[in-house]
Amino acid sequence: MGIIELEGMEFYAYHGCFKEEQIVGNKFTVYVRMEYDETKAAQSDYIGDALNYQRAYEKIKEQLQIKSHLLEHVCQRILDMLYENFPELQHATVKVSKMNPPMGGQIEKVSLTLSR
């Protein structure tokens, strides 16, 4: 089983329940772990046999550009998109973090993780 991890992806996006969050925006980080059978790619050394993580990054970036109220919704959309676009995917984990959420105190980030 091969594991590809896209770590520390940063995006500026407009997610949140407060009107101001949807206007001003915030910094978000995303972590994705994708498991698939890498045997063919490991033997062939051909990108067409691998799970294309460049394409995965571009698709994740597209999802972050769609405004949402909840991190749950953002994570679920990313997870659904991964399974729709990468049929070789056997298991995936997505973690989305909102940096410095406006909660009335000093909080580094709030995160949500979904797996399937």
N, C-alpha and C positions, 0 to 999 in steps of 0.2 A: 504494500500500500504506500503510495507516494503522498506526501503532504506538502501543499504549497501554502505559505502564509504570506499575506500582504499585510505588512505591519506599518503603523505610523502614518497612514494616509491622512492628510489634512485637507479640509475643505471649509470654505466660508459658505454658510447656507442660512436659510430662513425658516427654521423649524421652531415651534413652540406654541404654547397655548395663549400667551400674552400677545396682544396686538403689536406691541413694540418689537417683540422678537421677530415677527413676520415682516417688519419694516426695516429694522436696523440690522438684524441678522446676528450671527455668532460663529465662532470657530468650532468645528466638529472634527473628531478623529474617528477613523474606522479601522478595525482589524477584521480580517477575513481569513479563515482556515478552510482549505478545500482538500478533501481526500479523494484520490482516484487511483486506478491501476496504471502506474507509470511504466510497466514492463516494456511495452512496445517502444515508447519514446526513449527509454534508457538504452535499448539495443540499437535503435535506428539512428539516433542523434538527429532526428528530423522534427522540426517544430510542428508540422502537421499531425504528428502522433502524440503531441503533448497537450495538456490543458493550457491554453494560451492565457497567461496571467496578464499580459498587456491588454488584451481584449476585456478581461474581467475588470481590470482597473477602469477602463473607459466606460463600461456599463455601470459600475458602481458610482462613478462621477456623475453620470446622467441621473441616477436615482437621487443623489444628494441635491440636485438642482430642482427637484419637485418639492414644493412647500408641503409640510405636514405639521400637524399639531403635536403628535406623539412620537417618541423614539421607537415605540413598539411598531408603529406603522412604517417608519423608515426601515427598520431592521427586517420586517416581514417582506417588504417590497424587494429589498436587496436579496434576501434568501430565495424568494420566488423567482427573481430574475436569473439568479445563478443556475437554478435547476432547469429553467426554461432554455437557457442558452448553452449550457454545458452538460449534454446528456451523459457524459462519462463520469460525472460527479457522483460519488457514493455517499459522502457525508460533508456537511458544511456547517461552520459556526460563523456568526456575524456579531460583532460588538460595535455599537455606535456610542460615542461619548460626546456630550455637550460640555464644552469648556466654560468655566466660570458662569454657571447658570445663575440667573437673577432670582435668588431665593432669600435675599435679605441678610446674607452673611457670607463669610469667606468660605467658598467651596471650590476646590480645584476643578472637579468635573462630576457629572452624573452619567452613568453608563447603563446600557441595556444590552444583554446578550441573548441571542436565539440560536438554537441548533436544530438540525434535521438531518 
